[in-house]
Structures are given as structure tokens and as C-alpha cells.
Amino acid sequence: MRYILSILEMEYLSINAFCKLSGIGRSHFYKLNRGENRPRIETIKYLALTLAKLDNQHWKIHAQKIRDEFNLKNA
């Protein structure tokens, strides 16, 4: 989640605003951030699509970086 948090910081966007944009619940986001939950494929896609809206970079690039951070294979 450091990757997502760094982009939010660069874009001056709060976690609450990001969660509203992505459709991910704040509590789920915080659990992911603390390592209590591991993201499903759908969650990674929602997060990546939302990041793509912020910086006009293709969402698959974001998805790969999120998967790498969580060390997920074939996600």
C-alpha cells in the first residue's frame, strides 16, 4: 500500500476521497494497509483503475506494482 499512498500524496488526495472514488471501503483499505487482509484480483483492479484516473497511466501498470508489493502471483 506504500505505492498507493505515495501516489495519493503526490496527487494531494486523501484516503477517504480515494476510497470513495474506488468504491473500496475505508475499513478494508486500512486493513490492507496494515497487512490484515490480502487483496483479491477484483480489489487490485479497482485500486489500479482508480489510480489510472488520477494520473492517466494505464491501470495495468498500477495493478502490477500493487501485486508486486503484496507479492501476489497470478493475481
Secondary structure, DSSP 8 states (H G I E B T S, - for coil): -HHHHHHHHHTT--HHHHHHHHT--HHHHHHHHHTSS---HHHHHHHHHHHHHHH---HHHHHHHHHHHHT-S--
